């Protein structure tokens, strides 16, 4: 394999990748509203000569290159979070911008750049004759990840019946290789009270005051959670608070909170529920501690319900998938740093639930995710496309 020629081929697509990414930014599309981006990606795949493209019933776009026996997949979610406070942006987040180095706009790092590099990585494989009868490449533009990470891949595996040999996540990795992440879950804590007129609060039982006691113990619990040398510490954060009351002149008769719980190695959803339920104030006030469910319809109207539990996963550094990606990286560029994500990815379903190996490399930076003035780097698009293009050949040669 001529690695210099691969790098030249990727560089030759710099302008095409830039245009493709800018088109996707302009189409916007938060979770459940990805339709326009799906069909723009399908159009690009077909223009570049993918052997097969399809939109599955959930609305994921799947593009296949090659006809080999083993399936190697590249995943990129194509939904974005919202804009947030527009005054925090220095440019139009949906129009975006570019200069010689950067591309700006909502989703550029998280993570529309990933689908761009993956699509063109597959094109380079075809250009350079790197496809063979050993493997077939699948590039997925997946939906609803920001709403419910991994649900799209549960659908691909469990409903579409597609089970790759392994998956490359193209989430942003800050120029590194990532091989794991903490898991997470979404917990609801609810307490009941008794309403009364606000002029005589002693006649009622204020649910907000009960929750105030619970909140202090939840906050303190964060300091005592398990730690792991590689993935780091488990964490929790109260993310939402709700109440019910007959009026602003009444004592609240209900109060609930949502907890964003990040899980490290050795923690389970059962243990996370139990540690909240066992808090003294939760016991005192008979708090109900449950896990949320996700059942929001996709842009096609399809519903695939799941518990809001997203398992921790770690691929060993010595795993063949990790080592093949590292070899591809160093063969084209330099010795890579191998690390992990701070946030969550579709790997929670692929490896966390189905034990299909996942290894990550993607354009952009984690710190750009969900932030105003989001950007990515043109060099990252080129570099990742080149590495993606040689990875399957290196992996199959090393088997």
C-alpha positions in Angstrom: 0.0 0.0 0.0 1.4 3.4 -1.0 0.6 5.6 2.0 1.8 8.8 0.3 -0.6 8.3 -2.5 -3.5 7.7 0.0 -2.6 11.0 1.7 -2.6 12.7 -1.7 -6.0 11.2 -2.5 -7.5 12.4 0.7 -6.0 15.9 0.2 -7.5 15.9 -3.2 -11.0 15.7 -1.7 -10.5 18.6 0.8 -12.7 21.0 -1.1 -15.4 18.3 -1.7 -15.5 17.4 1.9 -15.7 21.0 2.9 -18.7 21.6 0.6 -20.4 18.5 1.8 -20.0 19.5 5.5 -21.2 23.0 4.9 -24.3 21.6 3.0 -25.1 19.4 6.0 -24.7 22.3 8.5 -27.2 24.4 6.5 -29.7 21.6 6.6 -29.6 21.6 10.4 -31.9 19.0 12.0 -32.0 18.1 15.7 -33.0 14.6 16.9 -36.1 13.3 15.0 -35.7 16.0 12.3 -32.8 14.6 10.3 -34.7 13.8 7.1 -33.1 16.4 4.9 -29.6 15.4 6.0 -30.3 11.8 5.4 -31.2 12.4 1.8 -28.3 14.7 1.2 -25.9 12.0 2.5 -27.6 9.4 0.3 -27.1 11.7 -2.7 -23.4 12.1 -1.9 -22.9 8.4 -1.4 -24.6 7.6 -4.8 -22.5 10.3 -6.5 -19.3 8.7 -5.2 -20.2 5.2 -6.4 -21.4 3.4 -3.2 -22.5 -0.1 -4.2 -25.7 0.2 -2.2 -27.6 2.8 -0.2 -30.7 2.4 1.9 -32.7 4.3 4.5 -34.0 1.9 7.1 -37.4 2.2 8.8 -36.0 4.2 11.7 -34.5 6.7 9.3 -30.8 5.8 9.5 -28.9 6.1 6.2 -26.7 3.1 5.4 -24.2 3.1 2.6 -22.3 -0.1 1.5 -19.0 -0.2 -0.4 -17.6 -3.5 -1.6 -18.9 -7.0 -1.6 -16.6 -8.9 0.9 -17.7 -11.3 3.5 -16.8 -9.4 6.7 -18.6 -6.2 7.4 -16.6 -3.3 8.9 -18.8 -0.2 9.9 -18.1 3.5 10.3 -20.7 5.2 12.4 -21.6 8.9 12.6 -24.7 10.3 14.2 -26.2 13.1 12.1 -28.5 14.8 14.5 -27.4 17.9 16.4 -28.4 19.6 19.7 -30.1 22.9 19.5 -28.6 26.3 19.0 -29.0 27.5 22.6 -28.7 31.3 23.3 -28.1 32.8 19.9 -26.4 35.9 21.3 -23.5 33.6 22.4 -22.7 32.9 18.8 -20.3 35.1 16.8 -21.7 33.8 13.5 -24.9 32.2 12.2 -24.8 28.6 13.5 -27.0 27.3 10.6 -25.3 29.2 7.8 -21.9 28.5 9.2 -18.6 29.8 7.8 -15.3 28.7 6.5 -11.8 30.1 6.3 -8.5 28.4 5.2 -8.4 26.3 8.3 -11.8 26.0 10.0 -15.4 25.2 9.2 -17.9 26.6 11.7 -21.6 25.8 12.4 -23.7 23.7 14.6 -22.7 20.0 14.3 -19.3 20.5 12.7 -17.4 18.7 15.4 -20.4 16.9 17.0 -20.5 15.3 14.6 -21.2 15.9 11.0 -17.6 16.0 10.2 -17.4 12.3 11.0 -19.9 11.3 8.3 -18.1 13.4 5.8 -14.7 11.8 6.5 -16.3 8.3 6.5 -18.0 8.7 3.2 -14.9 10.0 1.5 -12.7 7.4 3.3 -14.9 4.7 1.6 -14.5 6.6 -1.7 -10.7 6.5 -1.4 -10.8 2.8 -0.7 -12.6 2.4 -4.1 -10.2 4.9 -5.8 -7.1 3.2 -4.6 -8.3 -0.4 -5.1 -8.3 -1.2 -1.4 -11.5 -3.1 -1.5 -11.2 -6.9 -1.7 -13.3 -10.0 -1.1 -12.4 -10.1 2.6 -14.6 -7.2 3.7 -17.4 -4.9 2.9 -17.6 -1.4 4.3 -20.7 0.1 5.8 -21.0 3.8 6.5 -23.9 4.8 8.7 -25.5 8.2 9.3 -27.5 7.5 12.4 -30.4 9.3 14.0 -31.6 10.4 17.4 -28.2 9.9 19.1 -28.4 13.2 21.0 -31.8 12.2 22.3 -31.0 8.6 23.1 -27.4 7.5 22.3 -27.2 4.0 20.9 -30.9 3.5 20.2 -30.2 3.9 16.5 -27.7 1.0 16.6 -29.9 -1.2 18.7 -32.3 -0.8 15.8 -29.7 -1.6 13.2 -28.5 -4.7 15.1 -31.9 -6.0 16.4 -34.3 -5.0 13.7 -32.2 -4.5 10.5 -30.2 -7.6 11.4 -26.9 -6.0 10.6 -24.0 -7.1 12.9 -20.5 -5.8 11.8 -17.2 -7.4 12.7 -16.4 -4.2 14.4 -17.3 -0.5 14.3 -15.3 2.7 14.0 -17.0 5.5 15.8 -16.3 8.9 14.1 -17.2 11.0 17.2 -14.6 13.7 17.8 -11.4 12.5 19.4 -9.1 15.5 19.5 -6.7 13.8 17.1 -6.5 10.7 19.2 -7.7 7.1 19.2 -10.4 6.4 21.8 -11.3 2.9 23.1 -13.9 3.4 25.7 -16.2 5.7 27.7 -18.2 5.8 30.9 -21.8 4.7 30.7 -24.7 6.7 31.7 -28.4 6.5 32.8 -31.2 8.9 33.4 -32.8 8.6 36.8 -36.1 10.2 38.1 -36.7 10.8 41.8 -40.2 11.8 42.9 -41.8 12.7 46.2 -45.4 13.4 47.1 -46.8 16.0 49.5 -50.2 17.5 50.4 -51.3 20.8 49.1 -53.0 23.6 51.1 -53.5 27.3 50.9 -50.2 29.2 51.0 -51.4 31.4 53.7 -51.3 28.5 56.2 -48.5 26.2 55.0 -48.6 24.2 58.2 -51.8 22.6 57.1 -50.0 20.9 54.2 -46.9 18.8 53.5 -44.6 20.6 51.1 -43.0 18.3 48.5 -40.5 20.9 47.5 -39.1 21.0 51.1 -38.7 17.2 51.0 -36.9 17.4 47.8 -34.6 20.1 49.2 -33.4 17.6 51.8 -32.9 14.9 49.1 -30.9 17.3 46.9 -28.3 17.9 49.5 -27.7 14.2 49.9 -27.6 13.7 46.1 -25.0 16.4 45.8 -22.8 14.9 48.5 -23.2 11.4 47.0 -21.3 12.6 43.9 -18.1 12.8 46.0 -18.3 9.1 47.0 -18.8 7.4 43.7 -16.5 4.7 42.3 -13.3 5.6 40.3 -11.4 3.8 37.6 -7.8 4.3 36.5 -8.6 4.5 32.8 -12.2 5.8 32.5 -12.2 8.0 35.6 -14.8 8.6 38.2 -18.5 8.0 38.2 -20.5 11.2 38.5 -24.0 12.5 38.9 -25.7 15.8 38.3 -29.2 17.0 38.9 -30.3 18.2 35.5 -34.0 19.1 35.9 -36.6 19.8 38.6 -40.4 19.6 38.3 -43.3 20.4 40.7 -47.0 20.1 40.9 -49.2 22.6 42.8 -52.7 23.8 42.5 -51.5 27.4 42.2 -48.7 29.8 43.1 -50.7 30.4 46.3 -50.6 26.8 47.4 -48.2 24.3 48.9 -46.6 22.0 46.3 -48.1 18.5 46.4 -45.4 16.9 44.2 -41.7 17.4 43.3 -39.4 15.4 41.0 -35.8 15.7 39.8 -33.9 14.2 36.9 -30.4 12.9 37.5 -27.7 12.5 34.8 -25.7 9.6 36.2 -22.3 8.7 34.5 -21.1 5.2 35.3 -17.6 3.9 35.5 -16.3 0.4 35.4 -18.0 -1.9 37.9 -21.2 0.1 38.2 -24.6 -1.1 37.0 -28.0 0.5 36.6 -29.3 -1.5 39.6 -26.5 -0.3 41.8 -27.1 3.3 40.7 -30.8 3.1 41.5 -30.1 1.5 44.8 -27.6 4.1 46.0 -30.2 6.9 45.4 -33.1 4.9 47.0 -30.9 4.2 50.1 -30.3 7.9 50.8 -31.7 8.7 54.3 -34.1 11.4 53.0 -35.3 9.2 50.1 -36.2 6.6 52.7 -37.7 9.1 55.1 -40.0 10.6 52.4 -40.7 7.4 50.5 -39.2 8.7 47.3 -39.9 6.8 44.1 -36.6 6.2 42.2 -37.0 5.0 38.6 -35.2 5.0 35.3 -36.6 6.9 32.4 -37.7 5.3 29.1 -37.2 6.7 25.6 -40.0 6.3 23.1 -40.0 9.4 20.9 -40.9 8.7 17.2 -38.1 9.1 14.7 -38.5 11.4 11.6 -40.1 8.4 9.8 -42.6 7.9 12.7 -41.0 4.7 13.9 -40.7 4.1 17.6 -38.2 1.8 19.3 -38.6 2.0 23.0 -35.7 1.4 25.4 -34.7 2.1 29.0 -32.5 5.1 29.4 -29.5 3.0 30.4 -26.4 3.2 28.4 -23.7 0.8 29.5 -20.0 1.5 30.1 -17.7 -0.1 27.6 -13.9 -0.5 27.2 -12.0 -2.1 24.3 -8.6 -3.4 25.4 -5.6 -1.5 24.1 -4.2 -4.8 22.8 -7.4 -5.7 20.9 -6.8 -6.2 17.2 -9.2 -3.4 16.3 -7.3 -0.9 18.5 -4.0 -2.1 17.2 -5.1 -2.0 13.5 -6.3 1.6 13.9 -3.1 2.6 15.6 -1.0 1.0 12.8 -3.1 2.9 10.2 -2.6 6.1 12.0 1.2 5.8 12.4 1.7 4.5 8.8 0.2 7.7 7.4 1.1 10.3 10.1 2.6 9.8 13.5 2.4 7.6 16.6 -1.1 8.1 18.0 -2.2 8.8 21.6 -4.7 6.2 22.8 -7.3 7.6 25.2 -11.1 7.6 26.0 -14.1 9.8 25.6 -15.5 11.9 28.4 -19.0 11.9 26.9 -21.2 9.1 25.6 -21.4 7.6 22.1 -23.3 5.0 20.2 -20.8 2.5 21.5 -23.1 2.0 24.5 -25.3 -0.1 22.3 -22.8 -1.6 19.8 -20.3 -2.8 22.4 -22.0 -2.0 25.7 -25.1 -4.1 24.9 -24.1 -6.3 22.0 -20.3 -6.8 22.6 -19.3 -5.8 19.1 -15.9 -4.1 19.3 -15.8 -0.3 18.9 -12.8 1.9 18.5 -12.9 5.6 17.8 -11.2 8.3 15.7 -13.1 11.3 14.5 -12.5 14.9 13.3 -13.1 17.7 15.7 -12.8 18.1 19.4 -14.9 17.1 22.3 -14.9 20.6 23.8 -16.7 21.9 20.7 -19.7 19.6 21.3 -22.8 21.4 22.3 -20.9 24.7 22.7 -21.6 28.0 20.9 -19.2 29.0 18.0 -18.7 25.3 17.2 -16.0 24.6 14.7 -14.0 21.8 13.2 -10.8 21.7 11.2 -10.3 20.9 7.5 -7.1 19.1 8.2 -9.0 16.8 10.5 -11.4 15.8 7.7 -8.6 15.0 5.4 -6.5 13.1 8.0 -9.5 11.0 9.2 -10.6 10.1 5.7 -7.1 8.9 4.8 -6.8 6.7 8.0 -10.3 5.3 7.5 -9.5 4.3 4.0 -6.5 2.0 4.9 -7.9 0.6 8.2 -9.9 -2.4 6.8 -6.9 -3.6 4.7 -4.6 -3.4 7.7 -7.1 -5.1 9.9 -7.8 -8.0 7.5 -4.0 -8.5 6.8 -3.3 -8.8 10.5 -6.1 -11.3 11.2 
